[in-house]
Amino acid sequence: MKEEGIERLVRPHLRSFQAYEPVDPPEVLAARAGIPPERVIKLDGNENPYGPSPRVLEALARLTGYNIYPDPFQRRVRQALATYAGVSPDQVIAGAGSDELIDLLLRLFLEPGDQVVDLSPTFGMYAFSTRVNGGQVVTVERDAAWEVDPVAVRRALTPRTKVVFVANPNNPTGNVTPQSVIEGLLEMGLVVVVDETYHEFSSFTVVPLLTKHENLVVLRTLSKWAGLAGLRIGYGIMAPQLAKLMMGVKAPYNINVAAEQAVLATLEDRDLLLRRVKAIVEERERLAAMLRRIPGLTVYSSRGNFLLVRLPQGKARQAQAGLAERGIFVRYFDAPRVADCLRISVGLPQHTEVVVKALAEIVKVS
């Protein structure tokens, strides 16, 4: 049968494409639960419960020039981020969140049918962006402790394998892949993208390896530690020649002027923000200890601002729904190895008390 309508002009691999499942904003969650937005306890997006630096709010209040395009070469932003990361500005490119940088990297390296190694379970945007760009996702499962198996990765390689993504710490499992494993992946000749979204919470980085490996890319963001998720600002650190290529293919004005100002103000207030990071790490450990007292739960150690919690078989989605009825929203992943798990973001101390009490009640009843 002849195809009708506009769909016939869409790229074939996107006609029945499965969209990424994002999290909803507080007002939508509130309406769903039938409660005022201020009663929502939102622990499903790994967002920073403290919000941005007060200096960001002040800088945005003073900002003028909204009618002028931002600097297409990101000069001040790249300089500030490079200083913070201890690298050269020509190694840095900023994006509308690290999501945009994932997409740009795949645009650079993938031709239709090229392969990307996905170390499952991990952040869903790697597989999503691979498929959008016409690539093929090759899934290599992490082991029982969520560690990367370099032998399994090597077995999965073909002449068309181009990229491997390593979320470090991994999302949703929270564990860190050791530097030695990442160096082993680099020696395989792939583009190795190490996503350090949760770097500030883990104090682990492979940025020093950039001096020896031009096939290494490190991604970071200001969404989590700096509370700027709503302004969409991330950055990549890489070899200068690769950064130059990425600057050439990005949208000219991809970083808006508000995000520019927010970056600069944030990096002037690092001490406050890193004290907040320390408070979140301490609260993560308190939350983990309290959850471990609930019979039937397994709480995995985490180096991020979240915890992966395994419930009795078949109970995770039911528990997520029960929490939502109480105005508490956590993340559920409909994937085989984590189908019995919830990912719970670390909130404020009062959020910890509420979520632990509610989950204990739900697990006991079920």
FENVENRA-V657919 format. One record per residue. N is the residue number from 1. RES is the residue in three letters. SS is DSSP state (H for helix, E for strand, L for the rest). Layout:
n	res	ss
N	RES	SS
N	RES	SS
//
This chain:
n	res	ss
1	MET	L
2	LYS	L
3	GLU	L
4	GLU	L
5	GLY	L
6	ILE	H
7	GLU	H
8	ARG	H
9	LEU	H
10	VAL	L
11	ARG	L
12	PRO	H
13	HIS	H
14	LEU	H
15	ARG	L
16	SER	L
17	PHE	L
18	GLN	L
19	ALA	L
20	TYR	L
21	GLU	L
22	PRO	L
23	VAL	L
24	ASP	L
25	PRO	L
26	PRO	H
27	GLU	H
28	VAL	H
29	LEU	H
30	ALA	H
31	ALA	H
32	ARG	H
33	ALA	H
34	GLY	L
35	ILE	L
36	PRO	L
37	PRO	H
38	GLU	H
39	ARG	H
40	VAL	L
41	ILE	E
42	LYS	E
43	LEU	E
44	ASP	L
45	GLY	L
46	ASN	L
47	GLU	L
48	ASN	L
49	PRO	L
50	TYR	L
51	GLY	L
52	PRO	L
53	SER	L
54	PRO	H
55	ARG	H
56	VAL	H
57	LEU	H
58	GLU	H
59	ALA	H
60	LEU	H
61	ALA	H
62	ARG	H
63	LEU	L
64	THR	L
65	GLY	L
66	TYR	L
67	ASN	L
68	ILE	L
69	TYR	L
70	PRO	L
71	ASP	L
72	PRO	L
73	PHE	L
74	GLN	L
75	ARG	H
76	ARG	H
77	VAL	H
78	ARG	H
79	GLN	H
80	ALA	H
81	LEU	H
82	ALA	H
83	THR	H
84	TYR	H
85	ALA	H
86	GLY	L
87	VAL	L
88	SER	L
89	PRO	H
90	ASP	H
91	GLN	H
92	VAL	E
93	ILE	E
94	ALA	E
95	GLY	E
96	ALA	L
97	GLY	H
98	SER	H
99	ASP	H
100	GLU	H
101	LEU	H
102	ILE	H
103	ASP	H
104	LEU	H
105	LEU	H
106	LEU	H
107	ARG	H
108	LEU	H
109	PHE	H
110	LEU	L
111	GLU	L
112	PRO	L
113	GLY	L
114	ASP	L
115	GLN	E
116	VAL	E
117	VAL	E
118	ASP	E
119	LEU	E
120	SER	E
121	PRO	L
122	THR	L
123	PHE	L
124	GLY	L
125	MET	H
126	TYR	H
127	ALA	H
128	PHE	H
129	SER	H
130	THR	H
131	ARG	H
132	VAL	H
133	ASN	L
134	GLY	L
135	GLY	L
136	GLN	E
137	VAL	E
138	VAL	E
139	THR	E
140	VAL	E
141	GLU	E
142	ARG	L
143	ASP	L
144	ALA	L
145	ALA	L
146	TRP	L
147	GLU	L
148	VAL	L
149	ASP	L
150	PRO	H
151	VAL	H
152	ALA	H
153	VAL	H
154	ARG	H
155	ARG	H
156	ALA	H
157	LEU	L
158	THR	L
159	PRO	L
160	ARG	L
161	THR	E
162	LYS	E
163	VAL	E
164	VAL	E
165	PHE	E
166	VAL	E
167	ALA	E
168	ASN	L
169	PRO	L
170	ASN	L
171	ASN	L
172	PRO	L
173	THR	L
174	GLY	L
175	ASN	L
176	VAL	L
177	THR	L
178	PRO	L
179	GLN	H
180	SER	H
181	VAL	H
182	ILE	H
183	GLU	H
184	GLY	H
185	LEU	H
186	LEU	H
187	GLU	L
188	MET	L
189	GLY	L
190	LEU	L
191	VAL	E
192	VAL	E
193	VAL	E
194	VAL	E
195	ASP	E
196	GLU	L
197	THR	L
198	TYR	L
199	HIS	H
200	GLU	H
201	PHE	H
202	SER	H
203	SER	L
204	PHE	L
205	THR	L
206	VAL	L
207	VAL	H
208	PRO	H
209	LEU	H
210	LEU	H
211	THR	H
212	LYS	L
213	HIS	L
214	GLU	L
215	ASN	L
216	LEU	E
217	VAL	E
218	VAL	E
219	LEU	E
220	ARG	E
221	THR	E
222	LEU	L
223	SER	L
224	LYS	L
225	TRP	L
226	ALA	L
227	GLY	L
228	LEU	L
229	ALA	H
230	GLY	H
231	LEU	H
232	ARG	L
233	ILE	L
234	GLY	E
235	TYR	E
236	GLY	E
237	ILE	E
238	MET	L
239	ALA	L
240	PRO	H
241	GLN	H
242	LEU	H
243	ALA	H
244	LYS	H
245	LEU	H
246	MET	H
247	MET	H
248	GLY	H
249	VAL	H
250	LYS	L
251	ALA	L
252	PRO	L
253	TYR	L
254	ASN	L
255	ILE	L
256	ASN	L
257	VAL	H
258	ALA	H
259	ALA	H
260	GLU	H
261	GLN	H
262	ALA	H
263	VAL	H
264	LEU	H
265	ALA	H
266	THR	H
267	LEU	H
268	GLU	L
269	ASP	L
270	ARG	H
271	ASP	H
272	LEU	H
273	LEU	H
274	LEU	H
275	ARG	H
276	ARG	H
277	VAL	H
278	LYS	H
279	ALA	H
280	ILE	H
281	VAL	H
282	GLU	H
283	GLU	H
284	ARG	H
285	GLU	H
286	ARG	H
287	LEU	H
288	ALA	H
289	ALA	H
290	MET	H
291	LEU	H
292	ARG	H
293	ARG	L
294	ILE	L
295	PRO	L
296	GLY	L
297	LEU	L
298	THR	E
299	VAL	E
300	TYR	L
301	SER	L
302	SER	L
303	ARG	L
304	GLY	L
305	ASN	L
306	PHE	E
307	LEU	E
308	LEU	E
309	VAL	E
310	ARG	E
311	LEU	L
312	PRO	L
313	GLN	L
314	GLY	L
315	LYS	L
316	ALA	H
317	ARG	H
318	GLN	H
319	ALA	H
320	GLN	H
321	ALA	H
322	GLY	H
323	LEU	H
324	ALA	H
325	GLU	H
326	ARG	L
327	GLY	L
328	ILE	E
329	PHE	E
330	VAL	E
331	ARG	E
332	TYR	E
333	PHE	L
334	ASP	L
335	ALA	L
336	PRO	H
337	ARG	H
338	VAL	H
339	ALA	L
340	ASP	L
341	CYS	E
342	LEU	E
343	ARG	E
344	ILE	E
345	SER	E
346	VAL	L
347	GLY	L
348	LEU	L
349	PRO	H
350	GLN	H
351	HIS	H
352	THR	H
353	GLU	H
354	VAL	H
355	VAL	H
356	VAL	H
357	LYS	H
358	ALA	H
359	LEU	H
360	ALA	H
361	GLU	H
362	ILE	H
363	VAL	H
364	LYS	H
365	VAL	H
366	SER	L
//
